[in-house]
């Protein structure tokens, strides 16, 4: 599921350390989706 959600950010960062590469390539999209979800929930709550 992570690959499907992070298709647009796959392999943006190429690091030597596998852990750092995974954190950046999957953590960045996760943070963006979290922020977008928070903003959308705030807008819906106002309705």
N, C-alpha and C positions, 0 to 999 in steps of 0.2 A: 504494500500500500504506500510505503514511503517513496518508492521509485515513481509511482503513478502521480503522487502529489508534488513531487519535486522534479518533474521532468524538465522544467524550464531552467532549473539551477544545477542540473547534473554536470559535474566536472567543471564548474566555473573556476574553482580553486584547485590547483594541483600542487600538493605539498608532499614532502618526503615522508612525513609522519602520517600513517594511516588514520590514527585517531583524530588528528587535527583536520585532516581532509574530510572525514565523515562529519565531524562537528560543524564545519563551515558549509559543506555542501547540503546537509540536511537541516542544520540548525538555523541557517539564514531563512530558508523558506518557511520553516515552522514559526519563526518570530514574525515574519511578514503576515502569515495566515492568522496568527494570534492577534496582531495589531488590527488587521482588516476585520476580523470577527468582532473585536471589541468596538470598533467604530460603527459597524453595522448594527450591533446590539444597542449601542447608545442611540442611534437614529430611530430604531424601531421602538425603543422604550418611550421616546418622546411622542410617538403617535398614539 
